[in-house]
């Protein structure tokens, strides 16, 4: 994912948790400020499951969350 800082901001500020993969991917696909490549990468890397926080999502896709 190219824009990791923006991705973490969206995961923290614009998602309601718990959220499952389908919900997270749908939200990601509706964002105009992410490239199609980043959207595809997010969907491909995110394992099926339910996530309770942005940090759980970040860990699942290999993002290093900013402090």
PyMOL commands that set and color helices and strands:
alter all, ss='L'
color gray80, all
select helices_A, chain A and resi 4-13+21-29+36-45+54-61
alter helices_A, ss='H'
color red, helices_A
select strands_A, chain A and resi 19-20+50-51
alter strands_A, ss='S'
color yellow, strands_A
deselect
rebuild
show_as cartoon
